[in-house]
C-alpha cells in the first residue's frame, strides 16, 4: 500500500538534522511534500550538503525561545506556503539519579523536551487549524510510560510531552486536525549510541538489565531511524485519517505494553 496525502503539501520537521528527523525529511520529500526543516545551527551545519537538498529550506532555531519559534514557523510558511503537516522530533537526553540531578540539568531537559515542544506545538497548531486534513506527529519515548533508573528527568519530560500532545489533539479535533504520538524505544541514533561505553552496548540493550529493572527487546533487534520515520509517515498520511490522540509504541515489545 502506498501512503497518500503528501503530494504538494507543506510540512515542517523539527529536530530535522537528527537520525529520525533526517530520515523523515527524505521520506516526506520523496512522497511529494514541500519540506522545511529546523534544528540548531550546529546540527544543521553537520548535515551533508546532498541531504540538505531534500528540504526547501533549513531554518536554525532554539526551541527554548518562544519568539524565535514564532519567527521560525512564519519563515517556514513564507518558504513553502501554509503548513498542513508537522513532525516534531526534537529532544535531548538527560541521565543521572534524581537525587543527584542539578536544578540546571533538570531545567535543561524540561526546557527543550517540554517547553520547547509547547512553543512549537502552539505556533504550529494555530496554522494547522486553518488547513484541511492537517496532522501533527510528535516523537516522545517509551520512557514516558515506564519508569527508568537514572533517567527521571527525561522520563518526566516525555510523559508530560505525551499528555501535552493528546490534550492538543482533543482541542484541535473540532478543526479536523489529528495529533498523534509515537513512542520509540532503543533506536540506532546518536542519542542511543552515545550511552554505550563499548562494543557490547547493543548486546546489553537487547538482553535487558534485570538489576536495573529493564527488560530486553523481544524482537531481538534495535529500531532504525527508518522504522520510526515510516511510522510517523503513516500517522501523517490519509490512511490514518481517523486516528488522533493515539500513542504508538515502537520498541520491539520492550515495554510489554498492549
Phi and psi in degrees as a GROMACS rama.xvg file:
@    title "Ramachandran Plot"
@    xaxis  label "Phi"
@    yaxis  label "Psi"
@TYPE xy
-93.1085  127.084  UNK-2
-69.6727  142.571  UNK-3
-123.816  168.925  UNK-4
101.561  15.4703  UNK-5
-112.76  -26.359  UNK-6
-58.3445  120.296  UNK-7
76.8349  0.535023  UNK-8
-91.4115  156.177  UNK-9
-99.9768  133.937  UNK-10
-131.294  145.602  UNK-11
-118.395  129.083  UNK-12
-120.133  124.022  UNK-13
-96.9446  160.373  UNK-14
59.6864  30.6357  UNK-15
-72.2976  -14.6506  UNK-16
-87.8747  -8.20667  UNK-17
-80.4248  175.783  UNK-18
-59.3386  -50.2394  UNK-19
-71.3387  -45.5857  UNK-20
-60.8739  -43.843  UNK-21
-66.7231  -38.6454  UNK-22
-65.1008  -39.5955  UNK-23
-65.4564  -38.5082  UNK-24
-58.3884  -44.8849  UNK-25
-63.9226  -42.6221  UNK-26
-67.4233  -41.117  UNK-27
-64.3412  -43.7589  UNK-28
-63.0444  -42.4238  UNK-29
-65.7632  -27.6995  UNK-30
-83.5573  -3.14957  UNK-31
102.971  6.02594  UNK-32
-81.6831  153.924  UNK-33
-95.7182  112.704  UNK-34
-107.585  133.117  UNK-35
-111.232  132.667  UNK-36
-115.997  140.854  UNK-37
-134.034  148.442  UNK-38
-168.091  -174.665  UNK-39
-70.4003  158.36  UNK-40
-61.2846  -41.2813  UNK-41
-63.5442  -41.1124  UNK-42
-66.8657  -40.8171  UNK-43
-63.5448  -41.5253  UNK-44
-63.695  -21.3439  UNK-45
-86.7879  -8.46828  UNK-46
-76.0184  129.463  UNK-47
-55.8677  145.593  UNK-48
-57.2159  -40.2355  UNK-49
-66.2341  -31.3106  UNK-50
-79.378  -27.4412  UNK-51
-62.1051  -28.4965  UNK-52
-67.6266  -10.7459  UNK-53
-71.2576  -22.6298  UNK-54
-107.297  148.691  UNK-55
-62.8729  -38.4918  UNK-56
-152.578  149.984  UNK-57
-115.747  122.704  UNK-58
-117.051  114.351  UNK-59
-69.5453  140.651  UNK-60
-159.59  138.371  UNK-61
-95.1155  106.589  UNK-62
-65.5416  -15.5805  UNK-63
-71.0711  -17.912  UNK-64
-97.8978  106.456  UNK-65
-59.6305  -40.2069  UNK-66
-67.1954  -39.4166  UNK-67
-65.1613  -36.6411  UNK-68
-66.8058  -43.6342  UNK-69
-59.6503  -41.548  UNK-70
-67.1663  -40.2277  UNK-71
-63.1495  -44.3048  UNK-72
-64.7549  -38.8132  UNK-73
-64.1327  -41.0673  UNK-74
-64.7467  -37.4789  UNK-75
-62.2216  -44.7426  UNK-76
-67.3569  -33.4182  UNK-77
-65.3478  -29.1833  UNK-78
-81.5988  -37.7011  UNK-79
-127.742  0.113592  UNK-80
91.2361  -178.492  UNK-81
-53.1244  129.065  UNK-82
-85.3027  130.533  UNK-83
-121.59  -5.32715  UNK-84
-132.307  131.458  UNK-85
-131.471  137.492  UNK-86
-130.893  114.53  UNK-87
-106.176  104.83  UNK-88
-110.994  -6.92987  UNK-89
-64.2886  140.164  UNK-90
178.636  163.994  UNK-91
-130.912  158.543  UNK-92
-96.1243  146.082  UNK-93
-132.239  129.899  UNK-94
-124.977  151.989  UNK-95
128.846  153.034  UNK-96
-61.677  142.567  UNK-97
-60.9155  -36.238  UNK-98
-68.757  -15.4453  UNK-99
-112.416  4.60422  UNK-100
-78.6303  124.71  UNK-101
-73.2082  158.472  UNK-102
-59.5467  -37.5621  UNK-103
-64.8466  -41.5994  UNK-104
-69.0694  -42.9589  UNK-105
-56.4779  -46.8671  UNK-106
-65.6277  -37.849  UNK-107
-59.1649  -47.0653  UNK-108
-66.7198  -44.6469  UNK-109
-68.8825  -36.4075  UNK-110
-61.2928  -38.283  UNK-111
-87.372  -53.103  UNK-112
-72.3164  -31.3379  UNK-113
-111.155  -58.0364  UNK-114
-64.8532  -43.1356  UNK-115
-61.8585  -38.7324  UNK-116
-64.481  -40.6005  UNK-117
-59.3096  -44.7292  UNK-118
-60.1324  -44.9254  UNK-119
-64.5665  -49.4261  UNK-120
-68.135  -34.7267  UNK-121
-67.8188  -48.0674  UNK-122
-67.0142  -40.5834  UNK-123
-71.55  -39.1293  UNK-124
-58.5817  -37.2114  UNK-125
-63.9541  -28.6753  UNK-126
-81.8975  -41.0975  UNK-127
-62.9294  -33.2786  UNK-128
-69.1254  -12.2754  UNK-129
-90.9872  -4.77912  UNK-130
-112.105  155.378  UNK-131
-88.8853  144.454  UNK-132
54.7875  37.6667  UNK-133
-78.587  154.148  UNK-134
-150.261  146.802  UNK-135
-130.785  133.295  UNK-136
-121.374  133.179  UNK-137
-118.455  131.148  UNK-138
-88.5038  113.03  UNK-139
-103.456  -127.872  UNK-140
-166.08  152.592  UNK-141
-67.2052  -15.3381  UNK-142
-69.1857  -9.29619  UNK-143
-72.6251  -20.2939  UNK-144
-118.549  5.31823  UNK-145
-147.025  133.208  UNK-146
-63.2746  142.137  UNK-147
-127.256  136.574  UNK-148
-65.8766  135.952  UNK-149
60.9769  27.6162  UNK-150
-137.483  26.2959  UNK-151
-57.9855  -43.9162  UNK-152
-64.8964  -42.2659  UNK-153
-66.2237  -48.4086  UNK-154
-58.4885  -43.9035  UNK-155
-62.5143  -42.1406  UNK-156
-65.2971  -38.7322  UNK-157
-76.013  -34.1039  UNK-158
-63.9158  -42.381  UNK-159
-66.1524  -38.7076  UNK-160
-62.8386  -41.7154  UNK-161
-60.1525  -47.0194  UNK-162
-69.7935  -34.6872  UNK-163
-57.8317  -44.6129  UNK-164
-65.276  -43.0862  UNK-165
-67.5609  -37.2517  UNK-166
-66.09  -41.2083  UNK-167
-61.8337  -40.3479  UNK-168
-60.1189  -38.4555  UNK-169
-66.1824  -41.6437  UNK-170
-69.5253  -34.1958  UNK-171
-91.4503  -6.84959  UNK-172
-58.6463  -37.2924  UNK-173
-65.9172  -17.0072  UNK-174
-95.6064  3.10288  UNK-175
79.6681  12.3409  UNK-176
-90.9725  129.855  UNK-177
-99.3758  132.268  UNK-178
-125.917  118.03  UNK-179
-129.67  158.527  UNK-180
-114.456  139.126  UNK-181
-116.235  139.567  UNK-182
-122.224  87.4533  UNK-183
-69.5018  153.005  UNK-184
-98.6577  -145.726  UNK-185
-62.7754  121.253  UNK-186
-131.153  144.012  UNK-187
-74.5035  74.2028  UNK-188
-125.597  165.893  UNK-189
-57.2456  -30.103  UNK-190
-61.0492  -40.7812  UNK-191
-75.4568  -52.553  UNK-192
-66.1265  -24.3436  UNK-193
-66.7125  -15.8336  UNK-194
-87.695  -10.3489  UNK-195
-87.6699  134.852  UNK-196
-96.6662  -13.8978  UNK-197
-157.798  -174.942  UNK-198
-71.4  -8.9904  UNK-199
-86.9672  0.660714  UNK-200
-54.0582  -51.6593  UNK-201
-59.5281  -41.4832  UNK-202
-61.3579  -41.3965  UNK-203
-67.0331  -38.9494  UNK-204
-63.7282  -44.8259  UNK-205
-65.3519  -37.0087  UNK-206
-78.2879  -27.6755  UNK-207
87.7855  174.743  UNK-208
-144.547  91.4907  UNK-209
-65.2572  -30.134  UNK-210
-61.9984  -28.8627  UNK-211
-106.196  18.996  UNK-212
59.3927  38.0341  UNK-213
-120.92  121.846  UNK-214
-76.1791  164.563  UNK-215
-84.8373  -159.764  UNK-216
-113.89  109.177  UNK-217
-54.7029  -35.54  UNK-218
-71.2032  -12.7306  UNK-219
74.6591  22.8188  UNK-220
-152.354  155.776  UNK-221
-84.7177  149.852  UNK-222
-70.9351  154.954  UNK-223
-107.165  159.938  UNK-224
-54.351  -33.849  UNK-225
-62.8224  -40.1798  UNK-226
-57.1201  -45.2375  UNK-227
-73.7614  -43.9988  UNK-228
-63.8558  -36.9483  UNK-229
-69.5037  -33.6176  UNK-230
-64.6583  -40.271  UNK-231
-63.1665  -40.5726  UNK-232
-60.0604  -41.4958  UNK-233
-59.545  -47.2364  UNK-234
-68.8813  -23.4462  UNK-235
-82.2452  -19.2245  UNK-236
-79.7168  167.458  UNK-237
-65.621  -24.4193  UNK-238
-66.2611  -17.9923  UNK-239
-104.683  29.694  UNK-240
-63.6276  -14.385  UNK-241
-118.254  23.1797  UNK-242
-111.945  121.116  UNK-243
-148.65  152.573  UNK-244
64.1693  18.1326  UNK-245
-78.4768  156.802  UNK-246
-130.449  94.7231  UNK-247
-93.9914  113.802  UNK-248
-83.2906  129.778  UNK-249
-127.012  77.7517  UNK-250
-138.133  20.0963  UNK-251
63.7966  19.6763  UNK-252
87.3742  9.77054  UNK-253
-60.7232  -33.726  UNK-254
-90.2057  -0.87775  UNK-255
52.6862  40.103  UNK-256
-103.209  139.711  UNK-257
